[in-house]
Amino acid sequence: MSDASASASKRPVPPAKSWQHFVAGGLGAMCGAIVTSPFDVVKTRLQSSLFREKHSFVARAGPAAYTNFLYNFVETGHIIRDIYREESPRALFKGLGPTLVAAVPARSIIFFTYGNGKPLIANHFNNGQENTWVHLSAAALSGVVTGTVTNPIWVVKTRLQLETSVGGARSALGGSLGAIKSIMRDEGIRGFYKGLSASYLGVTEGTIQWVLYERFKRATSGTELEWLGMMGSAGAAKCIATLITYPHEVIRTRLRQPMVDGVVKYTGLLQTLRLVVAEEGARQLYGGLSAHLLRVIPNAAVMFSIYEAVLRYS
């Protein structure tokens, strides 16, 4: 290896854009979360066993519905309508407070760790060159760090979205504080880390998404369709990653459910997987998928386009 090559492979990660990754990720997450909040509420309820009968439009529509994927999107529309009518429009934004509190720093951490992790890993382990393995390693690192830090906030968000109080009268702050007190009283500190094992399993989704996004966006890089291509790349990468890894979302939601009559039904990753399949069938591992796709695909497109814009023009 030449002196120039050795110097290049050991050059430090430039700090100039570190803060930009943090700010860009948080700004994109905030915009996406607000716009797609109703779909997030529907997704959480469909994933939960507590709402399976109440919100099962497919069950009312008959067995034929199970063979038609479009019925799942119709189901999402019906649930949004029912929540709007029976619980108030504000109920469609239940959990938005904790979502923003979690999503903004979570995405900031993800983009910060990934954006700075790529050159760090490349410089130290791949002679300063980025490739798929560098992207994969940076994505996995960012997922583990973010999941560990933000898990308590996601637990609170899930508990709020599973509430059925008519009118959605409690404020986001009041509801969040109430949920925090309830978890601490009934379950202790460990209650805030329910579903963490499923979150670690879900790191695979973020890893797949980042690797696909990096590959897809190269196709339109430098062309007139570059921005449209980036948005399409973000949405397509998220869609594919979600379809591959979605069951972990259902398992995570079940693990974060509150106790019913003092009993914790779901206690571990494998136990939850076996119980859901035994009681409800493997199909239920994809419960809420339609609402989830309606939320995460536009969310990803908005978030990544804002992220790229901040990096380029700040």
C-alpha positions in Angstrom: 0.0 0.0 0.0 1.4 3.4 -0.9 1.8 6.2 1.6 -1.0 8.1 0.0 -3.3 5.1 0.2 -2.4 4.5 3.8 -3.0 8.1 4.7 -6.4 8.0 3.0 -7.5 4.9 4.8 -6.6 6.4 8.2 -8.0 9.9 7.7 -10.3 11.0 10.5 -14.1 11.3 9.9 -14.8 14.9 9.0 -17.0 16.5 11.7 -18.4 19.3 9.5 -21.7 17.6 8.8 -22.2 15.7 12.1 -24.9 18.1 13.4 -26.6 18.2 10.0 -27.3 14.4 10.1 -28.9 14.9 13.5 -31.0 17.9 12.6 -32.1 16.6 9.2 -33.2 13.2 10.6 -35.2 14.9 13.3 -36.9 17.4 11.0 -37.9 14.7 8.6 -39.2 12.4 11.3 -41.4 15.2 12.8 -43.1 16.0 9.5 -43.7 12.4 8.6 -45.1 11.5 12.1 -47.7 14.2 12.1 -49.0 13.5 8.6 -49.3 9.8 9.1 -50.4 9.6 12.8 -53.9 8.2 12.1 -52.4 5.2 10.3 -50.1 4.6 13.2 -53.0 4.3 15.6 -54.8 1.9 13.3 -51.7 -0.2 12.8 -51.1 -0.5 16.6 -54.7 -1.6 17.2 -54.7 -4.1 14.5 -51.5 -5.6 15.8 -52.9 -5.9 19.3 -55.1 -8.8 20.5 -57.1 -6.3 22.6 -58.8 -4.7 19.5 -58.8 -7.7 17.2 -62.6 -8.3 17.4 -63.7 -4.7 17.7 -61.8 -3.5 14.7 -62.1 -6.5 12.5 -63.9 -5.4 9.4 -62.5 -8.4 7.6 -64.2 -10.7 10.1 -67.5 -9.0 9.4 -67.0 -9.0 5.7 -66.7 -12.8 5.6 -64.1 -15.4 4.6 -63.8 -14.0 1.0 -62.1 -10.9 2.4 -59.1 -12.9 3.5 -58.4 -13.7 -0.2 -58.5 -10.1 -1.3 -55.6 -7.9 -0.2 -57.6 -4.8 -1.1 -60.0 -5.6 1.8 -57.1 -4.8 4.2 -57.0 -1.2 2.9 -60.8 -1.0 3.1 -60.5 -2.2 6.7 -58.1 0.6 7.5 -60.5 3.2 6.2 -63.4 1.7 8.2 -61.3 1.7 11.4 -60.3 5.4 10.9 -64.0 6.2 10.4 -65.0 4.3 13.5 -62.4 5.9 15.7 -63.4 9.3 14.3 -67.1 8.7 15.1 -66.9 6.8 18.4 -63.8 8.4 20.1 -63.4 11.8 18.4 -61.0 13.2 15.8 -58.3 13.7 18.5 -58.3 9.9 19.1 -56.7 9.5 15.6 -53.7 11.3 17.0 -53.3 9.3 20.2 -49.7 8.6 21.0 -48.6 11.5 18.8 -46.9 13.2 21.8 -44.7 10.2 22.7 -44.2 9.5 19.0 -42.8 13.0 18.4 -40.8 12.8 21.6 -39.4 9.4 20.5 -39.4 9.8 16.7 -37.5 13.1 16.5 -34.6 12.1 18.7 -34.8 8.5 17.4 -34.5 9.5 13.8 -31.9 12.1 14.7 -29.8 9.3 16.4 -30.4 6.9 13.5 -29.3 9.4 10.8 -26.5 10.8 13.0 -25.1 7.3 13.7 -25.6 6.0 10.2 -24.3 9.2 8.5 -21.2 9.4 10.6 -20.8 5.6 11.0 -20.4 5.0 7.2 -17.1 7.0 6.9 -15.9 5.8 10.3 -16.3 2.1 9.3 -15.1 2.7 5.8 -12.0 4.5 7.0 -11.0 2.0 9.6 -12.1 -1.3 8.0 -12.4 -0.8 4.2 -9.6 1.6 3.1 -11.9 4.5 3.0 -14.3 3.0 0.5 -18.0 2.6 1.0 -19.8 -0.6 -0.1 -22.8 -2.7 0.8 -21.1 -4.2 3.9 -20.2 -0.7 5.2 -23.8 0.4 4.7 -25.1 -2.7 6.4 -22.7 -2.4 9.4 -23.6 1.3 9.9 -27.3 0.6 9.6 -27.1 -2.2 12.2 -25.2 -0.1 14.6 -27.6 2.8 14.3 -30.6 0.5 14.9 -29.2 -1.1 18.0 -28.2 2.2 19.6 -31.6 3.9 18.8 -33.7 0.9 19.9 -32.0 0.8 23.3 -32.2 4.5 23.9 -35.9 5.1 22.8 -37.6 1.8 23.8 -39.3 3.3 27.0 -40.9 6.1 24.9 -42.3 3.6 22.4 -43.8 1.5 25.2 -45.7 4.6 26.5 -46.9 5.4 22.9 -48.2 1.9 22.5 -50.1 2.0 25.8 -51.7 5.3 24.9 -52.8 4.0 21.5 -54.5 1.0 23.1 -56.7 3.2 25.3 -60.4 3.5 24.5 -61.4 6.6 26.4 -64.2 8.3 24.5 -63.4 11.7 23.3 -59.7 11.4 23.7 -60.0 14.0 26.4 -56.6 13.8 28.0 -53.8 15.9 26.6 -50.7 14.3 25.1 -48.7 15.4 28.2 -51.3 14.3 30.7 -51.8 11.0 29.0 -48.1 10.3 28.7 -47.5 11.1 32.4 -50.4 8.9 33.4 -49.1 6.0 31.3 -45.6 6.5 32.8 -46.9 6.4 36.3 -49.0 3.3 35.6 -46.1 1.4 34.1 -43.8 2.3 36.9 -46.4 1.4 39.5 -47.5 -1.9 38.0 -44.4 -3.2 36.3 -41.4 -1.2 37.5 -38.4 -0.1 35.4 -38.5 -3.3 33.4 -41.9 -2.4 32.1 -40.3 0.3 30.0 -38.1 -2.2 28.2 -40.9 -4.6 27.1 -40.5 -5.4 23.4 -36.8 -4.6 23.4 -35.9 -8.0 22.1 -38.3 -7.6 19.2 -36.8 -4.1 18.6 -33.4 -5.7 18.2 -34.9 -8.2 15.8 -36.4 -5.2 14.0 -32.9 -3.9 13.4 -32.9 -6.1 10.3 -35.6 -3.9 8.8 -33.6 -0.7 9.1 -30.5 -2.5 7.8 -32.3 -3.8 4.7 -33.9 -0.4 4.2 -30.7 1.5 4.2 -28.8 -0.9 2.0 -31.7 -0.9 -0.6 -32.0 2.9 -0.4 -28.3 3.4 -1.1 -28.5 1.1 -4.1 -31.8 2.4 -5.5 -30.9 6.1 -5.4 -27.7 5.6 -7.4 -29.9 4.8 -10.4 -31.1 8.4 -10.7 -28.2 10.2 -9.1 -27.1 13.1 -11.2 -30.1 13.1 -13.5 -33.1 15.4 -13.8 -35.2 12.9 -11.9 -32.7 12.7 -8.9 -35.1 14.1 -6.3 -38.1 12.1 -7.5 -35.8 9.1 -7.6 -34.7 9.6 -4.0 -38.3 9.8 -2.8 -39.2 6.7 -4.8 -36.1 4.9 -3.5 -36.9 5.7 0.1 -40.5 4.5 -0.3 -39.6 1.4 -2.2 -36.8 0.4 0.2 -39.1 0.9 3.2 -41.9 -1.2 1.5 -39.6 -4.1 0.7 -37.9 -4.1 4.2 -41.3 -3.9 5.9 -42.8 -6.8 3.9 -39.8 -9.0 4.8 -39.6 -8.2 8.5 -43.1 -7.1 9.5 -43.9 -9.9 12.0 -41.5 -8.4 14.5 -43.8 -5.3 14.7 -46.8 -7.5 15.8 -44.7 -9.4 18.3 -43.3 -6.1 19.7 -46.8 -4.6 20.1 -48.0 -7.7 21.9 -45.1 -7.6 24.3 -45.9 -3.9 25.1 -49.6 -4.5 25.8 -50.7 -3.7 29.4 -51.7 -6.4 31.8 -55.3 -7.6 31.7 -56.8 -8.5 35.0 -53.3 -8.5 36.5 -52.1 -11.1 34.0 -49.2 -10.6 31.5 -50.1 -12.8 28.5 -47.1 -12.2 26.4 -43.8 -12.6 28.2 -41.0 -13.3 25.6 -40.1 -13.2 21.9 -40.5 -16.9 21.1 -43.4 -17.4 23.6 -45.3 -14.5 21.9 -44.6 -15.9 18.4 -45.8 -19.4 19.3 -48.9 -18.1 21.1 -50.0 -15.8 18.3 -49.6 -18.5 15.7 -51.3 -21.1 17.9 -54.3 -19.0 18.9 -54.8 -16.8 15.8 -52.9 -18.3 13.0 -49.7 -17.2 11.1 -51.8 -14.7 9.2 -52.1 -12.5 12.3 -48.4 -11.9 12.2 -49.2 -9.5 9.4 -52.1 -7.8 11.3 -52.2 -4.1 10.6 -49.9 -4.4 7.6 -52.1 -2.3 5.3 -52.3 0.6 7.8 -48.5 0.3 8.4 -47.7 0.5 4.7 -50.0 3.5 4.2 -48.0 5.2 7.0 -44.4 4.2 6.5 -44.1 4.5 2.7 -45.0 8.2 2.5 -43.3 8.8 5.9 -40.0 7.4 4.5 -40.3 9.4 1.3 -40.9 12.7 3.2 -38.2 11.9 5.8 -35.4 11.0 3.4 -36.1 13.8 1.0 -35.9 16.3 3.9 -32.8 14.6 5.2 -31.1 14.8 1.8 -32.2 18.4 1.3 -30.8 19.6 4.6 -27.5 17.8 4.0 -27.1 19.4 0.5 -28.3 22.9 1.2 -27.2 23.7 4.7 
